[in-house]
Amino acid sequence: MNMIPTTRTVGFQSGERNVFFHILTACNLSCQHCYINPAQHGTKTLDRETMAAWIELFARPGTPSNLIFLGGEPTMHPDLAFGIERAKDLGFAVTVDSNGYLFHDLLERTSPDLLDYLSFSLDGPDAAVNDPLRGEGVFEVCTTNLRRAVAMGYGVSVIYTVSSRNIDHLERMIPLLDELGVRRFFIQVIGLRGKSAQDSQEAVGGWQVDPGHWLRVVPEVARAAAARGIHVTFPKVFLDPGETFECAGLAADNYFIFPNGRVYRCPLCEDYPINAYRIEQNRLVKNHGLMEDSFFPLQIPEGCVMNRLLQPDNIVYDQKGRPEHCISCCLLKQEICPWV
């Protein structure tokens, strides 16, 4: 066995399917960087029958598919346990992304046999870093429930959204994950969508992390975590010289579903009514006109055309007007697995 952690880019696989299912937009928290946009995503909570019908709509029995329940806070939905069981029956690998409050006795109403992963969002290694971003008392509640989930045999992971507010505390997550018994760690880069997009213009220094800072910190922390036996996944963000840009919208099947019926293929587009599909009467309907998927085939030196159009401040140019970095598709990941 190779005990030296190796970083690899996780390329898009033909036929790969990931269904990101927002079953409601309500949440008990008011995180400063929340990407939910009620004007675009609605305020609806799907009823039990609709949730089941939409799960069935995206099921492909016999084809490996992941379904991730999202919100808002998905555990606020009283029928989430039912949704988990239905998705599992239809062949999905099932994940729930939670802020850690675990409403409606979720741990008791489902089981590790049905729920493949329960992901907890933490944006700091302690309350002093996490709670100003996510809310007072959140760190204590989240870590307490995480310990309960581990003790009950659930597969758990932690998601850390990196921004200018917490990047320099990322390294201190490693001993916390060790102590909590977490062996899967997802590092995300903040997307300027929803609330963070609105606040970024007003905040001193903004939310974004400059490319040099990201490249100095994140890969090194990922390697250090892997050396402690933690499987780490993080965005590629910047392509290496000579790497070819590839868009997940063309190379994989990813669907981002919102309770108002909008279905996106690219998460960067979620603040705009350019969704490629919509759900009408429990049927998936293609939208026509200048929608998000019209832009996926475009090739530009900056890499991701949606990033260039929607988040141009991410791109730095040299004196000759050339981009200093080629931005990868936001869904392209790197991973360091200590067991390979």
RAPE-V796612 format. One record per residue. N is the residue number from 1. RES is the residue in one small letter. SS is DSSP state (helix for helix, strand for strand, loop for the rest). OMEGA is omega in whole degrees, 0 to 359 (999 if undefined). D_CENTER is the distance of its C-alpha to the mean C-alpha in Angstrom with 1 decimal. Layout:
BEGIN
<<N,RES,SS,OMEGA,D_CENTER> <N,RES,SS,OMEGA,D_CENTER>>
END
This chain:
BEGIN
<<1,m,loop,177,30.7> <2,n,loop,184,29.3> <3,m,loop,179,28.4> <4,i,loop,181,27.2> <5,p,loop,183,23.4> <6,t,strand,177,22.7> <7,t,strand,176,19.8> <8,r,strand,174,19.0> <9,t,strand,181,17.0> <10,v,strand,182,15.3> <11,g,loop,178,16.9> <12,f,loop,180,16.1> <13,q,loop,177,18.3> <14,s,loop,181,20.5> <15,g,loop,178,19.8> <16,e,loop,184,16.3> <17,r,strand,176,14.7> <18,n,strand,181,11.2> <19,v,strand,180,11.5> <20,f,strand,194,8.8> <21,f,strand,175,11.5> <22,h,strand,185,11.8> <23,i,loop,175,15.2> <24,l,strand,175,16.1> <25,t,loop,179,15.3> <26,a,loop,179,17.5> <27,c,loop,177,16.5> <28,n,loop,180,18.9> <29,l,loop,176,17.5> <30,s,loop,183,17.5> <31,c,loop,184,15.0> <32,q,loop,185,16.2> <33,h,loop,180,12.9> <34,c,loop,181,11.7> <35,y,loop,180,10.5> <36,i,loop,183,12.4> <37,n,loop,186,15.6> <38,p,helix,180,18.3> <39,a,helix,181,20.6> <40,q,helix,187,18.3> <41,h,helix,180,16.4> <42,g,loop,180,19.5> <43,t,loop,187,20.3> <44,k,loop,167,21.0> <45,t,strand,182,20.3> <46,l,loop,175,20.8> <47,d,loop,186,23.9> <48,r,helix,183,24.1> <49,e,helix,179,25.9> <50,t,helix,178,23.5> <51,m,helix,180,20.4> <52,a,helix,181,22.5> <53,a,helix,181,23.6> <54,w,helix,174,20.2> <55,i,helix,179,19.0> <56,e,helix,181,22.3> <57,l,helix,183,21.9> <58,f,loop,180,18.9> <59,a,loop,174,20.4> <60,r,loop,181,22.0> <61,p,loop,182,24.1> <62,g,loop,177,24.9> <63,t,loop,180,21.9> <64,p,loop,183,19.1> <65,s,strand,177,16.1> <66,n,strand,173,12.9> <67,l,strand,181,12.2> <68,i,strand,177,9.4> <69,f,strand,183,10.9> <70,l,strand,174,9.4> <71,g,loop,11,11.5> <72,g,loop,177,12.8> <73,e,loop,189,13.5> <74,p,helix,181,13.9> <75,t,helix,173,16.6> <76,m,helix,179,18.7> <77,h,loop,184,19.4> <78,p,loop,183,22.7> <79,d,loop,180,22.2> <80,l,helix,180,18.9> <81,a,helix,175,20.9> <82,f,helix,180,22.7> <83,g,helix,178,19.6> <84,i,helix,181,18.5> <85,e,helix,180,22.0> <86,r,helix,180,22.3> <87,a,helix,180,19.2> <88,k,helix,178,20.5> <89,d,helix,182,23.9> <90,l,loop,172,22.7> <91,g,loop,178,21.4> <92,f,strand,158,17.6> <93,a,strand,193,15.9> <94,v,strand,175,14.2> <95,t,strand,170,11.4> <96,v,strand,175,11.1> <97,d,strand,187,8.5> <98,s,strand,173,11.3> <99,n,loop,174,12.7> <100,g,loop,182,15.4> <101,y,loop,171,18.2> <102,l,loop,180,18.3> <103,f,loop,175,20.7> <104,h,loop,175,23.2> <105,d,loop,186,23.9> <106,l,helix,184,20.9> <107,l,helix,180,21.8> <108,e,helix,185,25.3> <109,r,helix,172,24.6> <110,t,loop,183,22.5> <111,s,loop,177,22.8> <112,p,loop,178,21.3> <113,d,loop,182,23.0> <114,l,loop,184,20.9> <115,l,loop,184,17.5> <116,d,loop,178,16.2> <117,y,strand,171,13.6> <118,l,strand,184,13.1> <119,s,strand,180,10.2> <120,f,strand,178,11.4> <121,s,strand,173,10.1> <122,l,loop,182,12.8> <123,d,loop,176,13.3> <124,g,loop,181,16.7> <125,p,loop,178,19.1> <126,d,loop,182,21.4> <127,a,helix,184,22.1> <128,a,helix,178,23.5> <129,v,helix,186,20.3> <130,n,helix,192,17.7> <131,d,helix,174,19.8> <132,p,helix,179,20.6> <133,l,helix,190,17.0> <134,r,helix,178,16.1> <135,g,loop,183,19.7> <136,e,loop,178,22.9> <137,g,loop,185,23.0> <138,v,helix,182,19.3> <139,f,helix,182,19.4> <140,e,helix,180,22.4> <141,v,helix,184,21.1> <142,c,helix,182,17.8> <143,t,helix,177,19.5> <144,t,helix,180,22.4> <145,n,helix,175,20.4> <146,l,helix,177,18.5> <147,r,helix,178,22.0> <148,r,helix,181,23.1> <149,a,helix,178,20.5> <150,v,helix,181,21.4> <151,a,helix,181,25.1> <152,m,loop,175,24.7> <153,g,loop,178,23.3> <154,y,loop,168,19.7> <155,g,loop,184,17.3> <156,v,strand,171,14.9> <157,s,strand,178,12.2> <158,v,strand,177,11.1> <159,i,strand,180,8.0> <160,y,strand,179,9.7> <161,t,strand,184,8.9> <162,v,strand,173,11.8> <163,s,loop,178,14.2> <164,s,loop,183,18.0> <165,r,loop,187,18.4> <166,n,loop,184,17.3> <167,i,helix,183,17.1> <168,d,helix,175,20.6> <169,h,helix,185,19.8> <170,l,helix,183,17.2> <171,e,helix,183,20.0> <172,r,helix,175,21.2> <173,m,helix,187,18.2> <174,i,helix,178,19.8> <175,p,helix,177,22.8> <176,l,helix,179,20.9> <177,l,helix,177,18.7> <178,d,helix,184,22.0> <179,e,helix,180,23.8> <180,l,helix,182,21.3> <181,g,loop,180,21.4> <182,v,loop,181,17.7> <183,r,loop,173,17.5> <184,r,strand,186,13.8> <185,f,strand,178,11.9> <186,f,strand,175,8.5> <187,i,strand,180,9.1> <188,q,strand,170,6.9> <189,v,strand,182,9.2> <190,i,loop,174,9.7> <191,g,loop,181,9.8> <192,l,loop,179,13.1> <193,r,loop,178,12.5> <194,g,helix,186,14.1> <195,k,helix,181,15.8> <196,s,helix,177,14.9> <197,a,helix,179,16.4> <198,q,helix,185,19.5> <199,d,helix,186,20.0> <200,s,helix,181,19.6> <201,q,loop,185,22.9> <202,e,loop,186,24.6> <203,a,loop,176,23.3> <204,v,loop,181,25.5> <205,g,loop,178,23.7> <206,g,loop,182,20.5> <207,w,loop,192,17.0> <208,q,loop,176,16.6> <209,v,loop,181,17.4> <210,d,loop,186,20.2> <211,p,helix,181,19.9> <212,g,helix,180,22.6> <213,h,helix,178,21.1> <214,w,helix,185,17.7> <215,l,helix,177,19.7> <216,r,helix,191,22.1> <217,v,helix,194,19.8> <218,v,helix,180,16.5> <219,p,helix,180,18.1> <220,e,helix,177,20.9> <221,v,helix,178,18.9> <222,a,helix,179,17.1> <223,r,helix,180,20.6> <224,a,helix,178,22.0> <225,a,helix,179,19.5> <226,a,helix,178,20.1> <227,a,helix,177,23.8> <228,r,loop,177,23.5> <229,g,loop,182,22.2> <230,i,loop,177,18.4> <231,h,strand,187,16.2> <232,v,strand,174,13.7> <233,t,strand,180,10.9> <234,f,strand,183,10.2> <235,p,strand,175,10.0> <236,k,loop,177,13.5> <237,v,loop,184,13.8> <238,f,strand,178,17.6> <239,l,strand,175,19.6> <240,d,loop,177,22.7> <241,p,loop,179,26.1> <242,g,loop,178,27.0> <243,e,loop,180,23.6> <244,t,loop,178,23.3> <245,f,loop,176,20.5> <246,e,loop,182,18.8> <247,c,loop,179,16.7> <248,a,helix,179,14.3> <249,g,helix,178,15.8> <250,l,helix,190,19.1> <251,a,helix,184,18.3> <252,a,loop,178,16.0> <253,d,strand,176,15.4> <254,n,strand,181,12.0> <255,y,strand,179,12.4> <256,f,strand,190,10.6> <257,i,strand,178,13.2> <258,f,loop,187,14.4> <259,p,loop,174,17.4> <260,n,loop,176,19.7> <261,g,loop,177,19.6> <262,r,strand,177,17.7> <263,v,strand,180,15.8> <264,y,strand,171,14.1> <265,r,loop,181,13.6> <266,c,loop,183,11.9> <267,p,helix,179,9.2> <268,l,helix,187,11.5> <269,c,helix,193,14.2> <270,e,loop,176,13.1> <271,d,loop,188,15.6> <272,y,loop,181,18.4> <273,p,loop,181,20.4> <274,i,loop,180,20.0> <275,n,loop,184,18.1> <276,a,loop,183,19.5> <277,y,strand,171,20.1> <278,r,strand,175,21.0> <279,i,strand,177,22.0> <280,e,strand,180,25.7> <281,q,loop,178,27.7> <282,n,loop,174,25.1> <283,r,strand,178,25.4> <284,l,strand,185,22.9> <285,v,strand,178,24.7> <286,k,strand,173,24.2> <287,n,loop,181,24.5> <288,h,loop,183,27.1> <289,g,loop,184,27.8> <290,l,loop,181,25.8> <291,m,loop,186,22.2> <292,e,helix,185,19.0> <293,d,helix,174,20.1> <294,s,helix,186,23.4> <295,f,loop,187,21.9> <296,f,loop,183,20.0> <297,p,loop,185,23.3> <298,l,loop,180,24.3> <299,q,loop,179,24.9> <300,i,strand,181,25.2> <301,p,loop,181,25.8> <302,e,loop,181,22.7> <303,g,strand,184,20.5> <304,c,loop,183,17.7> <305,v,helix,179,19.9> <306,m,helix,175,17.3> <307,n,helix,180,16.5> <308,r,helix,182,20.3> <309,l,helix,191,20.9> <310,l,helix,181,18.3> <311,q,loop,186,17.6> <312,p,helix,180,20.9> <313,d,helix,177,21.1> <314,n,helix,190,18.6> <315,i,loop,178,21.5> <316,v,loop,181,24.7> <317,y,strand,177,27.9> <318,d,loop,184,31.0> <319,q,loop,179,34.5> <320,k,loop,178,35.0> <321,g,loop,179,32.0> <322,r,loop,179,29.9> <323,p,strand,180,26.2> <324,e,loop,178,26.0> <325,h,loop,172,22.7> <326,c,strand,183,21.3> <327,i,strand,179,17.6> <328,s,loop,170,15.7> <329,c,loop,183,13.4> <330,c,loop,180,10.0> <331,l,loop,177,8.9> <332,l,loop,186,11.6> <333,k,strand,167,11.1> <334,q,strand,177,13.8> <335,e,strand,172,14.6> <336,i,strand,181,17.5> <337,c,strand,184,18.9> <338,p,loop,185,22.0> <339,w,loop,183,23.5> <340,v,loop,999,24.0>>
END
